[in-house]
Amino acid sequence: MKCKLAGAAGLAGAFVAGMVVATALGGGMGAAGAKTLGAAAQGQQVTVQRVISPTVTDEDIALLRQDLRARKMQVIGQNLSLSDTEGQKFWPIYNHYVKDLQGVNDQKYALLKQYAEMWETMSDQDALIYVRNWLEADGQAQALRLKYVPVVSQVLPGRKAATFFQLDRRLNMIIDLQLFSQIPLAHVKE
């Protein structure tokens, strides 16, 4: 089990290290930002000092997302230890699930891109609309997972089905955390 979890941890590191889209979409921090991170470690208030405008193309993002999907599939496969029969039943369902989830993630990436473009000039109303849209996208992802629980549990035993949903959710949380840690808060004290 340690080998399998190490693979998941390695993937998590790869996600964190490889999320160039986060910087491109939301304004990563340069040297000034690194200083504020050091201040945060010492318990001081963190301020965002500058925003980098998007420089990655939509094609770059599509390639990165394709790579992330492949890596997620690899980690899930390594941790589920499916028999041949289980794999023949599970992977088509998984592929359908990923296709459905891609639509929700398209909305999330569009929201991130929109936020990056309007962060500095965002009105209070724009900020509330953004939050509402983001929460709706999260709700759609959750509803999709709930929709697939009975489908997956028909082809996998309960523990393996639960493991799949745990892995899927954890990997998505890692990606979301990395993306959102790179964009500034809507209101930053100056």
C-alpha positions in Angstrom: 0.0 0.0 0.0 2.9 2.4 0.7 4.0 2.1 -2.9 0.6 3.0 -4.2 0.3 5.9 -1.9 3.7 7.1 -2.8 2.6 7.1 -6.4 -0.4 9.3 -5.4 1.9 11.6 -3.4 4.3 11.8 -6.4 1.4 12.7 -8.6 0.3 15.4 -6.1 3.8 16.8 -6.3 3.7 16.7 -10.1 0.3 18.5 -10.0 1.7 21.2 -7.7 4.9 21.6 -9.6 3.3 21.4 -13.0 0.4 23.8 -12.7 1.7 26.5 -15.0 -1.9 27.2 -15.9 -2.5 28.6 -12.4 0.2 31.2 -12.9 -1.0 32.0 -16.4 -4.7 32.3 -15.5 -4.5 34.0 -12.2 -1.4 36.0 -11.7 1.3 34.0 -10.0 3.7 35.8 -7.7 7.1 36.9 -8.7 9.9 37.8 -6.3 7.7 40.3 -4.5 5.1 37.5 -4.0 7.8 35.2 -2.6 8.6 37.8 0.0 4.9 37.9 1.1 4.9 34.1 1.4 7.8 34.3 3.8 5.9 36.9 5.8 2.9 34.6 5.9 5.1 31.8 7.4 6.0 34.2 10.1 2.4 35.0 10.9 2.3 38.4 9.2 -0.4 39.6 6.8 0.0 38.5 3.2 -0.6 41.1 0.4 -0.6 40.5 -3.3 1.8 42.9 -4.9 1.2 42.4 -8.6 -0.8 40.3 -11.0 0.7 38.8 -14.1 -1.6 38.9 -17.1 -2.4 35.6 -18.8 0.2 34.4 -21.2 -0.7 30.8 -21.8 -2.9 29.9 -24.8 -6.1 28.0 -24.7 -4.2 25.2 -26.5 -1.6 25.1 -23.8 -4.4 24.7 -21.2 -6.1 22.0 -23.2 -2.8 20.0 -23.4 -2.2 20.4 -19.6 -5.7 19.3 -18.8 -5.3 16.2 -21.1 -2.1 15.4 -19.2 -3.8 15.8 -15.8 -6.6 13.5 -16.9 -4.1 10.9 -17.9 -2.2 11.2 -14.6 -5.4 10.9 -12.6 -6.3 7.8 -14.5 -2.9 6.3 -13.8 -3.1 7.0 -10.0 -6.7 5.7 -9.8 -5.7 2.5 -11.7 -2.6 2.0 -9.4 -4.7 2.4 -6.2 -7.8 0.4 -7.2 -6.0 -2.9 -8.1 -8.8 -3.9 -10.4 -9.2 -7.5 -11.7 -9.5 -7.9 -15.5 -13.2 -8.3 -15.2 -13.6 -5.2 -13.0 -11.4 -3.2 -15.2 -13.4 -4.1 -18.3 -16.6 -2.9 -16.6 -15.1 0.1 -14.7 -13.0 2.0 -17.3 -15.8 2.7 -19.8 -17.8 4.1 -16.9 -14.8 6.1 -15.8 -14.3 7.5 -19.3 -17.9 8.5 -19.5 -17.6 10.2 -16.1 -14.5 12.1 -17.1 -16.2 13.3 -20.2 -19.2 14.6 -18.2 -16.8 16.2 -15.6 -14.9 17.9 -18.4 -17.9 20.1 -19.1 -18.0 21.2 -15.5 -14.3 21.8 -15.5 -14.6 23.9 -18.7 -16.9 26.2 -16.7 -14.3 26.4 -13.9 -11.5 27.3 -16.2 -13.6 29.9 -18.0 -14.4 31.4 -14.6 -10.8 31.5 -13.6 -9.8 33.1 -16.9 -12.6 35.7 -16.5 -11.5 36.4 -12.9 -7.9 36.9 -14.0 -8.9 39.3 -16.7 -11.2 41.4 -14.4 -9.7 41.1 -11.0 -8.3 44.6 -10.7 -11.5 46.3 -12.0 -14.1 44.0 -10.5 -17.1 45.6 -8.9 -18.8 44.3 -5.8 -21.6 43.0 -8.0 -19.1 41.3 -10.3 -17.4 39.6 -7.3 -20.7 38.2 -6.0 -21.7 37.0 -9.5 -18.3 35.2 -9.7 -18.7 33.6 -6.3 -22.2 32.4 -7.2 -21.0 31.0 -10.5 -18.1 29.2 -8.9 -20.3 27.6 -6.2 -22.8 26.5 -8.9 -19.9 24.8 -10.8 -18.8 23.1 -7.5 -22.4 22.0 -7.0 -22.5 20.5 -10.5 -19.4 18.5 -9.9 -20.8 17.2 -6.6 -24.1 16.3 -8.3 -22.2 14.5 -11.0 -20.3 12.4 -8.4 -23.6 11.6 -6.7 -25.0 10.5 -10.0 -22.1 8.1 -10.6 -22.1 6.5 -7.1 -24.8 3.9 -8.0 -23.3 3.3 -11.5 -19.8 2.6 -10.1 -21.0 0.6 -7.2 -22.8 -1.8 -9.7 -19.5 -2.8 -11.2 -17.1 -2.5 -8.2 -17.4 -3.8 -4.7 -18.2 -1.1 -2.1 -14.6 -0.5 -0.8 -13.2 -0.1 -4.3 -16.1 2.2 -5.4 -15.4 4.3 -2.2 -11.7 4.3 -3.0 -12.4 5.6 -6.5 -14.5 8.5 -5.3 -12.0 9.3 -2.5 -9.1 9.4 -5.0 -11.1 11.4 -7.5 -12.2 14.0 -5.0 -8.7 14.2 -3.4 -7.0 14.7 -6.8 -9.5 17.3 -7.8 -9.0 19.1 -4.5 -5.2 19.2 -5.1 -5.8 20.7 -8.5 -8.2 23.3 -7.2 -6.0 24.2 -4.3 -3.0 24.8 -6.6 -5.1 26.8 -9.0 -6.7 29.0 -6.4 -3.6 29.5 -4.3 -2.2 31.4 -7.3 -4.9 33.9 -7.7 -5.4 36.9 -5.5 -8.4 37.3 -3.2 -11.1 39.6 -4.4 -10.3 42.3 -1.8 -6.8 42.9 -0.8 -5.8 45.5 1.8 -3.3 47.9 0.6 
